[in-house]
Amino acid sequence: MLPLSLLNAAQNKPMLVELKNGETFNGHLVNCDNFMNITLREVYQTSAEGDRFWKLKECYIRGSTIKYLRVPDTLLDAVKEEQNRAREAGRSARGSHVSGTGARGRGAPPRGRGMVRGAGPMRGRGRGRGM
């Protein structure tokens, strides 16, 4: 599971963010970008020592300062199921076309000039070099 796909699915959901310096933020995810910078609303910030608390209306957290994120388990399950459904849909769509060339999978013999009749595959000899 990719972290950014999980974050995109977590919009408007509660989450806990711990920074590398030990501070924690509990709030609802408003937005995130490709650098994992996030915006939270209705935030409770806790100091690294755990002795001070602040209530913030909204805050912005730079992605490079984040140690970890914690999201609800139900969200993890929902994203996993969605990815499995997308993967199955991709598998069924890829093999659905029919071509008239016959079996051309991994085990099929090569075509064209790769094989000379009765001589086996050409190994390292270019055109016009003779024996």
Disulfide bonds with the S-S distance in Angstrom:
none
